[in-house]
């Protein structure tokens, strides 16, 4: 017998948010078509795709920010360049004035000596200081504008290079995301085709072997049953837990009536809701493996679940449904049948499916 993974969780798994709508639409049915031994690879590829897409979006956002900053710098650059001619003219005039003042120092001395009193002398000195300060300020303004213009150019060049690097990284991330998506999509399509072919073969074999017996994973004998259709379909869990549990509790209780598992419909339904598992999956396996708990090879083990035993049906049901979520994607697949009951996978698959369709 195989040893199955048992995992107990108390909260419903959180489904990853949309990364690429088209991809997630294809992935919605992935657990129902993927081979069991490839599920982890598919999950990893999906995670890598999500990360690559996030990296691209972040890089593209940074490029947009840098482009906005570059646009602002270019506008400021235009403003500075427009101011330079006037600043140069004011600076040139100031330099001429200062030169004349320096060359005409004799005249300045005469101007100061001609002051009639001390107050007029102070006023004359202040006037000359204002003229010199104004002219020196014009020169300083020109130098400041030229420095600012140069710094802006350097900053702009640096930001342009950064933007180009960011854009290159974004393009690489996008290429990785697209490649990962294409690879994952190809895997899903190939696995879907293989799964469909295997389901069809299993049902056709069941039609030929209907009524014959096979050995289940628990070591019991079960009769091969023919399902109504090849595809087990999916169950819509919706967003209303109470409605889901009420509907499936009643349906499962009707299916289990008169068996040792009678009355456990709510337990199956609540566990299925919590773990995102098809609510028909575990009860149907219980029928195939132990006639709904009548012939358990270990206490409360109605599913041929490794070498496990439990003290109550409630504990056993929760653990089994959790294990179906962790190891089988929560859905019946032919690949899962090969993993659950390797010696008689086709008979096991078709018989479990036939029982699921009865619920």
C-alpha positions, 0 to 999 in steps of 0.5 A: 500500500502507498503511504498518503500524506496527511495534513490538517488545516483549519482555514480555507486556502487562499487562491492567488490573485490574477496575474495574467487573466488568460493564464488563470482561466486555463489554470482554473481546471489544471488540477483536473487535468494535470498528472499528479507527479507534475502538479508541483512543477506546475505550481512552481512554474505558476509562481515563477510566472507571477513573480516575473510579471510582478517584476515587469510591472514594477520595472515598468512603473519605475520607467514611467516615473523616470520618464516623468522626471526626465520630462520635468528636467527637460522643461527646466533645462529649456527655462534655464537656456531661455534665461541665459542670454539675458543673464549673459547680457546683464553680466557683461554690462556689470563687468563693464561697469565694474571695470570702469569703476576700477579704472576710474578710481581717481574719479571716485576719490574726487566724488567722495571728496566733493561731499559737502558733509559727512552724511553726504559722504556716507550716502555716496559710499552706500550708493557705490556699494549698491552699484558694485553689489548689483553688478557682482550679483549679476555675475554670480547669477550667471555663474549660478545659472551655468552651474545649475544648467550643467548639474541638470544636464549631468542629472538628466544623463544619469536618469536617462541611463537609469531609465534605459537600464530599467527598461531593459530589465523590464523587457527581460522580465516581460520576455521571461513572463511570456516564456513561462506562460507559454511553457506552462500553457503548453504543459497544461494543454498537453496534460489536458489532452493526455488526461482526456485520452486516459479518462476515455480509455478508463471508461471504455475499459469499465464498459467492457469490465462492468460488474467484474471485481478489482482489488482496491487500495485497502485490499478489499474487492470492489465491482467495476462501475461505469460512469455516466460520462468521462468527465468528472466536472467541477463543483462551484464552491461559490462564496456562500459557505452556509449554502454550500454546506447545506446543499452538499450535506443533504446530498452526501447524507442521502448517498451515505444513508444506512452505512457506518458513515451515515449522518456525516454529510456536514463533516464532508461538506465543511471539510470540502469547503475548507480545503477547496476539494470536490465534496463528492470525492472523499465519500465516493472513495469511501464507497469504493474502498470500504463500502462506506465504512463497512469494511475498514482495514484500520479503525475509521479508515474508510479510504485505504489511506496508508496505515492511518487510523483515527478515533472518530469519523470526524477526525478521519474525514477532515484528515482525508479531505486535507490529504486529497487537497494536498496530494491530489489537487482536490479533484478526481484525475486519472493521474491521481488514480494512478497514484492512489491505486496504482495496480488498478488505476483504470477500474478505480478511476471509473468506479470512483467517478461513477459514485461521484456522479451518484451524489 
